[in-house]
Amino acid sequence: MYDFAADIADCARAIETALERQLVPGRLSGPGPAADRLVNAMRHGSLDGGKRLRPLLVRQAAAIFNVPSHQALMAGMAVEMVHCYSLIHDDLPAMDNDDLRRGRPTVHKAFDDATAILAGDALLTHAFGLLADPETHADAAVRIRLVAELVAGSGAGGMAGGQMRDIEGEKGGFSGDEISTMQAMKTGALIRASVRLGAILGGADARALSVLTAYAEAAGRAFQLADDILDVTATAEAMGKATGKDAALGKQTLVAQLGLDGARERLKQTVNEALGCLRTFGPKADGLRATARYFASRES
């Protein structure tokens, strides 16, 4: 029987170990030697924390197609490096101006703004190097698809573009479905990419990829909605970062639109939507099912 607690813990350990080995001067150098301060900042922003949920999604989607674990680990590590880069940059004074991340000083506080910017830049860059590595997949055509997928999830039409829309919304407000569009890009696009990376690694056909994409988009909406609810209900100690910032900034969220009870009901509906997408895969998708449920029940 599938054990979610064991799966998420094992994935987090595997990613932590892989990042620990990857983020060292010897692996990051070329043509010149990697600067120690830069590597230390990359490690500070990547190691010792986080649930590694995006690599978990890569792993769980890949498991449906019996992908070797080391291939899923490589792709998962790439996604996590992109995620960590985004957190480092989000925490900067010019963005969210946060002093704490995972219960400890953010990278710009532990180092300085310029080093934090460069640490994020380097994590993003080396993530694509991992996907281009033959160790991730022997077929160069598959590796190109993986790179293109992560570009889509993290670029101007994905995570970075969603962050821009969020900034614009803070200044001018959102109308209609703009909140949902922003969240689907800022948060959902990388979750979507994570699931699709696992499927592409496994050689999923067009129909399977489409169904898994629908799951991922619903799961991404659930994750963001749960995050907005936690910003209202959780303590800073539980979250390891400041809470209550959305209300303080007057940010428009679905919680603000729907109210707390309405948001919780929407979250339940969204999780059920995600689960409904997985019927065709049977028990092989139990991991993805458990993660969608976890998104709704998490407390940090």
N, C-alpha and C positions, 0 to 999 in steps of 0.2 A: 504493500500500500504506500502511496506517495506521502512523504513527510515534508511539509513546507518548511518547518523550523530548521530541519537538518539541511535542506537544500539551500536556503538563504544563507545560513551560517557557513556552509561549505563553500559556496560561491564567494562570499565576502573574504574568507581566508585565502582562497585561490587567487583572487584579484589582488589582495594586499601583498601576497608573496610575489606575484608576477610584477607588480608595480615596483616593489622594493628592489627587484633584480634589474628592472628596466631603467629606472631613473637613477643611473649612476654615470659618472663622466665617461667611462669606457664605452658604454653603449650609445651615449648621446653625442659623442665627439665626431668630428669629420666635416670638412677638411681641417679645421682647427680644433684645439682642445676646448671642451665645454667648460665655461666658467663655474667655479665651485659655488659662488654665491647664487647664481642662477639655478643650478641643480638643486641646491638646498631649498630655495624658494619653491621650486616645482614639487619637491618632496613634501614640504610643509603644507602645500595646498592639495596634496593628493593622498598622503598616507595617514594612517591612524584615525580612521573614522569613516562614516558614511555607510549606508546599508548596501551599496552597490546594486541598486535595483535595476539599473539599465543593463549591466552585464548579466544579471539574472534573467532578464527577458531574452537577451541573445541566447543564453544557454538553454532556456526552456523551449524557445521556438526551434532551435537547432536540434534539440532532443527528439522532437517529433519525427525528424528525418534521419535520426541515428548518426548525426555528425560527430566525428571524433572530438573528444573533450578539449584537446589542446587547440583545435581550430576555433572552437567557440570561445575559448579563453582569450585568444589573440584578438578576435573581433570585439569581445566584451571589454578588454583592456583599452582598445582604441576609443570606444564609446565613453568609457569612464574618464579617460584623459580629456576628451572634449567637454564632458560635463564639469570636470574639475576646473578646466580653464574658464568656463562660463561663470562659475561661482567666484573665482578669484577676481574676474573683471566686474561682476555684479556688485561685489563688496566695496569697490573703489569709491572714494569720495565723490567722483563725478557721476556715479550711478546711484547705488542704494546707500552708500556711506555707512556700512556696517563694521563694527569693531570685533564682533564675535562670529565664529563659524565653527560648528561642531564643538561648542563649549570652550574654544581657545581663540587667541588673537588671529584675526584674518591676516592674509599674507602681507597686505600693505601696512598693517600695524606691526607685524613681526619683522618686516624688512623696510620697505618704503614703496611709494607709489610706482616709481619707474621700474623697480625690480618686479613688482607684482604684475605690471603690464607685460613685461618680457617673459615672466614665468608662464602666464596664460598663453602668450603667443607661441612659446616653445612647446607647451603641452599640446596645443591644437595642431601644430606642424608635425610633431612626431607621431601623433595619432594616425595620420594618413600613411606615414612610413610603415606602421605596423600592418595596415591593411594591404599595402603593396608588397609585403614580405611573402615569399613563396611558402614560408612556414604556415601562413594563414590558410592558403589553398594553393594546390599545385597548378591549377589552371589560371593563366594570366587573365583570361576573359572574365572569370568569376571575380578575381581581385579587382578588376576595373569596375565591375558592377558594385562591389562593396564600397569602393572609394566614392563613386557617384552617389550612392545611397546616403552615405554619411555627409557628403557635401550638401545634398538636398535637405537633410534633417537639421543641419547646423548653420546654413548660410542665410542669405537675404530673404529667401522664401520660407525659411524655417526659424530656428532658434534666434539668430541674430536679428532677423526682421521682426520677430515677435517682440523682442526687447525694445526695438525702435518704436513699434506701435504702442507698447506700454508707456514709454516716455511721452509720446505724443498724446496719449489718452489722459495722462496726468495733467497735462497743460490745457487740453481742449475738451476733455470729456469724451465719452463713447456714446454712440447712438446705435439703435437696432441691435444687430448681431455682432457688433465690432468687438465686444468683450470676448465672445466665443472665438472669433477669428484670431484675436491676439493670443489667447491662451492656447489655441490649437497650434500656433506657431512657436510661441515662447517655450512652452512646456511639452506639448503633445508631439511636436515634430521629432524630437530626439527619442521619445518613447516609441513612436511609430518606426523610426529608423532602426531601433534596437531589435524589434521583433522581425522586421524585414531582413535585417542582416543575418539573423539566424536562419530564416527561411531560404535566403539566397545561398548561403553556405550549403544548405541541404539540397539544393537543386529543386526547390518547390516549383510546381507548374503554375500557370497563370491563375487558375481557379484557386488553388491553395493559397497563393500569395495574396490574392484579392480578399479572401476570407480572413486571413491573418491580419491584413491591413485594417479591415473593418474592426476587428477585435482591438488592435493597437490604438486606433483613433478613439474608441470608446474608453479604453483603459486610461489613455492620456487625459481625457476629460474628467474621469473619475479622480485621477491623481491630483489634478489641479483644484478640483472642487474640494477635495479633502484638505488640501493645503490651505485654501481660503478659509475653510471652517476652523482648522487648527489655529490660524492666525487670530481668530476671535476667541477660541476656547482654551487653547493650551498655554502653559506658562513658558517663559523664556528658558527656564532650567530644563524643562522637558524637551524643548525644541533644540537647545544648544545655540540659539540665535534670538535676536529680538523678535517679539511678537507684538501684535496690535498696531503694526506700522501701516497697514492698509487704511484702517479707520483714521489714524492720526494724519495721514497724508490726504485723506478725503478720496482715496482711490475707489473707483467703481468696480465692484466685483459682483459675481453672481450671488454671493451671500448678502451683499448690500441690496441687491435687486429683489431677491426672493425671500429674504429673512432666513434665520437660522433653521427653522423647521422646514421651510420650503427647500432650502439647499440640501438638507439631509435627505429629504424625499427624492429630490433630483439625483443625488448621489446613488441612492439605492436603485433607481431606475437605470442609471447609466451603467452600473456594474452588471445588472441583469442583461442589459444590451450586449455588453462585452462577452458575457458567458454564453449568450445565445449564438454567437458567431462560431463557437468552438465545437458545436455538436458533431460535425463531420469527422473530427479527429479522435473521438473516443478517449480512452484513458491516457493516451500519449500526450494529451493537452492538459492533464491534471495540474501540471506546474503553472501554466498560464492562468488556469482557473483560480488557483490558490492566490496568485499574485494580484489578480483583479480584486478578489475579496479582501486581500490584505490592504490594498490601496484605500479601501473604504473604512477599514477598522483601525488603521494605524493611529498611534497617539503621539508620534513625533516625526 
